[in-house]
């Protein structure tokens, strides 16, 4: 029998989640697994709503006017966009399909910001006609916006001086040209934006201060320039500091199937001492940014994706088989690693899966988790995780907090395996009801 011990990787449990635990301890997960015949995702829209409200509350706390836009790329589910339409939360889109889907879910064009590089003409045309705010990334893109021949609302995206090799944004000379062109063509130049990599609050605040000054200069020339967008980059805190530090310190190749190793820095920072709305709070507090925004009369726009989906969903696989190896096991599930998209980055989704066993307690068991395809590399979990007992066929493995980017950034129906459906849970009124999420528009 495979057991834990030196073969198992250090544990990395997700933060406790009593609401989800209550759902998982009931019959619903097994019933859904039986009915659907494959893996599935559970969605909790009430968590999304609470996260969006928490970001908005931070803006109010600092007396800063602004708007939260959900970065739609983080998860394709319609449930989030439907919630945005009801609550007035904005939506950030970067393709014609995303824009069409947001509009179809009832989000008004004025509440949509269109980002992304080198936008297609079809996307720009619909965005202008629907009154969306367009983050212009290049001079030729601005010309194509003007060519639509209707009033347009734009932000000019600033190339971050600290990241001069970024492929996003306009440099100083291009900005001057774009500002002059907006004045000539009568474009509503609403302000500026930037795309900044990383999660540190201070660089984001410093660049935001620069954009606030740019707004004042542009306003002096007759342009509106009353808002800036600082994008996303608000970390999610998946686990506590102690477990995260221990994992990074103690993990070794022998803790992974086939001695797999990952490059330094390959993992997402699964613990962040300043995350979500607290990260926005840190940005606003840095270098007096909030006061400067109030003084300058500049609104703050932000585009969180992962942070709005924190604890808003999980992924459930059914165990199809178990092999015992020397000191650990190989569990095969009824899906593939393409349903947990961290593999996209040659990395691994590290919060520990939870075993829902129907056979009761047993001896501890260490196992990696493989997908149901014919690829050696199809490992849902390379590391040997500590399970409370040896899984049996029909048991379920639940990966917590996967709504942010994990569910559908890299999915594929390889081997004709169906994509895991998204199941929306309604927990209002003390009971739990479920429905299928509406599929994206074709």
C-alpha positions in Angstrom: 0.0 0.0 0.0 1.3 3.5 -0.9 1.6 5.7 2.2 2.6 9.2 3.0 5.9 10.2 4.5 8.9 11.5 2.6 7.3 10.6 -0.7 4.5 13.2 -0.3 4.9 16.9 -1.1 4.4 19.3 1.8 0.7 20.0 2.3 -0.8 23.2 0.8 -4.4 23.3 1.9 -6.6 26.1 0.6 -8.1 28.5 3.1 -11.1 27.0 5.0 -14.4 27.5 3.2 -17.4 26.5 5.4 -20.0 27.3 2.8 -18.3 25.1 0.1 -17.5 22.4 2.7 -21.2 22.2 3.5 -22.1 21.7 -0.2 -19.4 19.1 -0.7 -20.3 17.1 2.3 -23.8 16.6 1.0 -25.1 14.3 -1.9 -25.0 16.9 -4.6 -21.4 16.4 -5.9 -21.9 12.6 -6.3 -25.3 13.1 -7.9 -23.9 15.6 -10.4 -21.0 13.3 -11.2 -23.4 10.4 -11.9 -25.7 12.6 -14.0 -23.0 14.3 -16.0 -20.7 11.3 -16.5 -17.6 13.4 -16.3 -15.8 16.3 -14.6 -17.6 19.5 -13.9 -17.1 23.0 -12.4 -19.2 24.4 -9.6 -19.9 28.2 -9.7 -20.9 30.5 -6.8 -22.2 33.8 -8.2 -22.9 35.2 -4.7 -19.1 35.1 -4.0 -18.5 37.0 -7.2 -21.0 39.7 -6.2 -19.5 40.0 -2.7 -16.0 40.4 -4.2 -17.1 43.1 -6.6 -18.8 44.9 -3.8 -15.7 44.7 -1.6 -13.6 46.5 -4.3 -16.3 49.2 -4.7 -16.3 49.6 -0.9 -12.6 50.4 -0.9 -13.1 53.1 -3.5 -15.8 54.6 -1.2 -13.6 54.3 1.8 -10.9 56.5 0.2 -13.5 58.9 -1.2 -12.3 58.1 -4.8 -14.8 58.0 -7.6 -14.4 55.0 -9.9 -15.7 51.8 -11.4 -14.9 48.1 -11.2 -14.8 46.2 -14.5 -14.7 42.4 -14.5 -11.9 41.1 -16.8 -14.0 38.6 -18.7 -11.0 36.6 -19.9 -10.6 35.1 -16.4 -13.6 32.8 -16.9 -16.0 32.3 -19.8 -19.1 31.6 -17.7 -22.2 33.7 -18.4 -23.1 33.7 -14.7 -20.6 36.4 -13.9 -21.7 38.6 -16.8 -25.3 38.2 -15.9 -24.4 39.4 -12.4 -22.5 42.4 -13.7 -25.6 43.4 -15.8 -27.8 43.3 -12.7 -25.4 45.0 -10.3 -23.9 47.6 -12.7 -20.4 46.2 -12.4 -18.5 46.9 -15.6 -17.0 44.3 -17.9 -13.6 44.4 -19.6 -13.5 42.6 -23.0 -10.8 42.0 -25.5 -12.5 40.3 -28.5 -15.6 40.5 -30.7 -16.9 37.4 -29.1 -16.4 38.7 -25.5 -18.1 42.0 -26.4 -21.0 40.2 -28.1 -21.5 38.0 -25.1 -21.4 40.8 -22.6 -24.0 42.8 -24.6 -26.2 39.7 -25.0 -26.1 39.2 -21.2 -27.6 42.7 -20.7 -24.4 44.7 -20.0 -24.8 48.2 -21.5 -22.1 49.4 -23.8 -21.3 52.4 -21.6 -20.4 49.9 -18.9 -17.9 48.0 -21.1 -14.2 48.8 -21.6 -12.5 47.2 -24.6 -8.8 46.4 -24.1 -6.3 44.1 -25.9 -3.7 44.9 -28.6 -4.4 45.5 -32.3 -8.1 45.2 -32.1 -10.0 43.9 -35.1 -12.0 46.3 -37.2 -15.2 44.4 -36.4 -14.5 44.8 -32.6 -13.8 48.5 -32.9 -16.9 49.1 -35.0 -19.3 47.5 -32.5 -17.5 49.1 -29.6 -17.9 52.6 -31.1 -21.5 52.0 -32.0 -22.4 50.7 -28.6 -20.6 53.6 -26.7 -18.0 51.4 -25.1 -14.8 52.9 -23.7 -11.9 51.8 -25.9 -8.3 51.5 -24.6 -6.3 52.6 -27.7 -3.0 50.8 -27.9 -1.5 52.2 -31.1 -1.7 55.2 -33.4 -3.1 53.1 -36.3 -5.7 51.8 -34.0 -6.8 55.3 -33.1 -7.1 56.0 -36.8 -9.3 53.0 -37.3 -11.5 54.2 -34.4 -11.9 57.6 -36.0 -12.7 55.9 -39.4 -15.9 54.4 -38.0 -17.3 57.8 -38.4 -19.2 58.0 -35.1 -18.5 59.6 -31.7 -16.0 57.5 -29.9 -14.8 57.3 -26.2 -11.2 56.3 -25.7 -8.5 55.9 -23.2 -4.9 56.2 -24.4 -2.8 53.4 -23.1 0.6 54.5 -21.7 3.7 52.4 -22.2 5.0 51.8 -18.7 8.5 53.5 -18.4 9.6 50.7 -16.0 8.6 48.1 -18.6 9.8 49.6 -21.9 9.8 46.3 -23.7 6.1 45.7 -23.1 4.2 45.2 -26.3 1.3 47.3 -24.8 1.0 51.0 -24.9 2.1 54.3 -26.5 5.5 55.9 -25.8 5.9 59.7 -25.1 6.1 60.7 -28.7 3.1 58.5 -29.7 1.1 59.9 -26.8 1.6 63.5 -28.0 0.6 62.5 -31.5 -2.5 60.7 -30.3 -3.6 63.6 -28.1 -3.3 66.0 -31.0 -5.3 63.6 -33.2 -8.1 63.3 -30.6 -8.4 67.1 -30.6 -8.5 67.3 -34.4 -11.0 64.5 -34.9 -13.3 65.4 -32.0 -12.7 62.1 -30.2 -13.8 62.0 -26.5 -10.4 61.3 -24.9 -11.7 60.2 -21.5 -8.2 59.6 -20.0 -5.3 57.1 -19.8 -4.6 53.5 -19.0 -1.7 51.1 -18.7 -0.9 47.4 -18.7 1.5 46.6 -15.9 2.9 43.1 -15.1 3.3 42.0 -11.5 1.3 42.3 -8.2 3.3 45.0 -6.3 1.1 47.9 -5.2 3.7 50.6 -5.3 4.7 50.5 -9.0 1.0 50.6 -9.9 0.4 53.6 -7.6 3.5 55.4 -9.1 2.3 55.0 -12.6 -1.2 56.0 -11.6 0.1 59.3 -10.2 1.9 59.9 -13.5 -1.4 59.3 -15.4 -3.3 61.7 -13.1 -0.8 64.4 -14.0 -1.2 63.5 -17.7 -5.0 64.0 -17.3 -4.5 67.5 -16.0 -2.2 68.4 -18.9 -4.6 67.0 -21.4 -7.5 68.7 -19.8 -5.8 72.0 -20.1 -5.8 71.5 -23.9 -9.5 71.0 -24.0 -9.8 67.2 -23.7 -12.0 65.6 -21.2 -9.3 63.4 -19.5 -11.1 62.7 -16.2 -10.3 59.0 -15.6 -7.4 56.5 -15.5 -7.4 52.7 -15.6 -4.8 50.8 -13.6 -5.9 47.4 -15.0 -5.8 44.3 -12.9 -2.9 42.7 -11.0 -4.7 42.2 -7.7 -3.4 38.9 -6.2 -5.5 36.2 -4.8 -4.5 34.6 -1.4 -5.2 30.8 -1.8 -3.4 29.5 1.3 -1.8 30.7 4.6 1.8 32.1 4.9 3.1 29.1 7.0 2.1 26.4 4.5 3.3 28.5 1.5 6.7 29.1 3.1 7.1 25.5 4.0 6.1 24.3 0.5 8.7 26.6 -1.2 11.3 25.6 1.3 10.9 21.8 1.5 9.5 20.7 -1.9 12.0 18.5 -3.9 11.9 16.6 -7.2 11.2 13.4 -5.3 7.9 14.9 -4.2 6.7 14.8 -7.8 5.8 12.0 -10.2 8.8 11.0 -12.4 11.1 13.5 -10.5 9.4 16.4 -12.2 10.9 19.8 -11.4 9.8 23.3 -12.0 11.8 26.4 -12.7 12.3 28.9 -9.9 9.4 31.3 -9.9 7.2 29.0 -12.0 4.4 28.9 -9.5 1.8 31.6 -9.0 2.2 33.2 -5.5 -0.4 31.2 -3.8 0.0 33.2 -0.6 -0.1 36.9 -0.8 -0.1 39.0 2.4 -1.9 41.8 0.5 -4.5 40.5 -1.9 -7.9 41.4 -3.5 -9.5 44.5 -2.1 -6.6 44.9 0.4 -4.3 45.2 -2.6 -6.4 48.1 -4.0 -6.3 49.7 -0.5 -2.5 49.5 -0.6 -2.4 51.1 -4.1 -4.6 54.0 -3.0 -2.6 54.5 0.2 0.8 54.5 -1.6 2.4 57.9 -2.2 -0.9 59.7 -1.4 -2.5 58.4 -4.6 -6.1 58.7 -3.3 -5.7 62.3 -2.3 -4.1 63.2 -5.6 -7.0 61.6 -7.5 -9.6 63.5 -5.4 -7.6 66.8 -5.8 -7.3 66.3 -9.6 -10.9 65.2 -10.1 -9.8 61.9 -11.7 -11.8 58.7 -11.5 -10.1 55.4 -11.0 -11.0 52.4 -13.2 -9.8 48.9 -12.4 -10.1 45.6 -14.2 -9.7 42.7 -11.8 -10.4 39.2 -13.1 -9.0 36.5 -10.8 -9.6 38.6 -7.7 -13.4 38.9 -8.4 -13.5 35.1 -8.8 -11.8 34.3 -5.5 -13.5 31.3 -3.8 -16.3 31.6 -6.4 -15.9 28.1 -7.9 -14.2 24.7 -7.8 -13.5 21.8 -10.1 -14.7 18.2 -9.5 -13.2 15.1 -11.1 -14.3 11.4 -10.7 -11.7 8.8 -9.9 -11.4 6.2 -12.8 -8.6 4.1 -11.5 -5.7 3.8 -9.0 -2.3 2.3 -9.4 0.1 1.5 -6.5 3.7 2.4 -7.2 6.8 2.3 -4.9 5.8 4.5 -2.0 2.9 6.4 -3.8 0.0 5.9 -6.1 -1.2 7.2 -9.5 -4.8 8.3 -9.5 -6.4 8.6 -12.9 -9.5 10.9 -13.2 -12.1 11.3 -15.8 -10.8 14.5 -17.3 -7.5 16.0 -18.2 -4.9 18.6 -17.1 -6.3 20.9 -19.8 -9.2 21.6 -17.4 -6.7 23.2 -14.9 -5.0 25.7 -17.0 -1.9 26.3 -14.9 -0.3 23.6 -17.1 -0.4 26.3 -19.8 2.4 28.1 -18.0 4.5 24.9 -17.5 3.5 25.1 -13.9 1.0 23.4 -11.6 -2.1 24.4 -9.7 -0.9 23.9 -6.1 -3.8 24.1 -3.6 -4.4 20.6 -2.5 -7.4 18.7 -3.9 -9.9 17.3 -1.5 -11.0 13.7 -1.6 -14.7 12.9 -1.3 -14.5 9.2 -0.4 -17.5 7.0 -0.1 -15.6 4.3 1.7 -14.9 6.2 4.9 -11.5 6.8 6.7 -8.5 4.6 6.1 -4.7 4.8 6.1 -3.1 8.0 4.6 -2.2 7.7 1.0 0.2 9.7 -1.2 -0.7 10.0 -4.9 -0.2 12.1 -8.0 -3.2 12.6 -10.3 -3.2 11.9 -14.0 -5.7 12.7 -16.7 -7.6 10.1 -18.9 -5.6 10.8 -22.1 -2.8 8.8 -23.7 -0.1 11.5 -22.9 2.6 10.9 -20.3 2.5 14.7 -19.7 -1.2 14.7 -18.9 -0.8 15.2 -15.2 -3.5 17.1 -13.4 -1.2 17.0 -10.3 2.4 16.1 -10.7 3.1 16.3 -7.0 2.3 13.5 -4.6 -0.4 14.9 -2.5 -1.4 13.6 0.9 -4.9 12.0 0.8 -6.7 10.7 3.9 -7.2 7.3 2.4 -6.6 5.3 -0.8 -9.2 6.5 -3.4 -11.6 4.1 -4.9 -13.2 4.2 -8.4 -16.2 6.6 -8.2 -14.7 8.8 -5.5 -14.4 12.5 -6.3 -11.4 14.8 -6.2 -12.3 18.5 -5.7 -9.8 21.2 -6.6 -10.7 24.4 -4.7 -10.9 28.0 -5.9 -10.4 27.3 -9.6 -12.8 29.9 -11.0 -9.9 32.4 -11.7 -8.3 31.3 -15.0 -8.1 27.6 -14.2 -11.5 26.4 -15.6 -11.3 27.4 -19.2 -8.2 29.2 -20.3 -6.7 26.1 -21.9 -9.5 23.6 -22.2 -9.6 21.1 -25.0 -11.9 18.2 -26.0 -8.9 16.0 -26.7 -9.8 12.3 -27.2 -13.4 13.6 -27.7 -13.6 14.0 -24.0 -16.3 16.6 -23.3 -15.4 19.9 -21.8 -16.5 20.0 -18.1 -19.8 21.8 -17.9 -20.3 24.7 -15.5 -22.9 24.2 -12.8 -24.3 27.4 -11.2 -25.3 27.1 -7.6 -28.0 29.2 -6.0 -27.6 29.1 -2.2 -30.2 31.8 -1.4 -33.0 30.9 1.0 -31.0 28.3 2.9 -31.3 25.6 0.2 -29.0 24.8 -2.7 -30.3 24.7 -6.2 -28.3 24.2 -9.4 -28.6 24.9 -13.1 -26.3 24.7 -16.1 -24.5 27.9 -17.0 -25.6 29.4 -20.3 -23.0 28.5 -23.0 -21.2 31.3 -24.7 -22.7 32.6 -27.9 -21.4 30.8 -31.0 
